């Protein structure tokens, strides 16, 4: 499941690049289904919140920020006007936290 989130995160980079290259995504055909897939994955991770919070460098606030940033990225990646700098900073933070969880707990399946 963490691996799926990491894969989706990589998809967001591709989507963002296409958006920056002037591809316009349809809100109902592209954005909504993508965000719904992300929500399903994040709901599965939330079930394992107790295990994640036992990690040395993870706490409730950081976990909630991870979820929140991931949700924001899933929408922001579809829009050309999204700040490249902020998108990449948020993406890097989310990727770091997901890799940390994956390396210390595994895939949470």
Secondary structure, DSSP 8 states (H G I E B T S, - for coil): -HHHHHHHHHHHHHHHHHHHTT----IIIIIHHHHHHHHHHHHHHHTTHHHHHTSTT--HHHHHHHHHHHHHHHHHTT-TTS-HHHHHHHHHHHHHHHHHHHHHH----
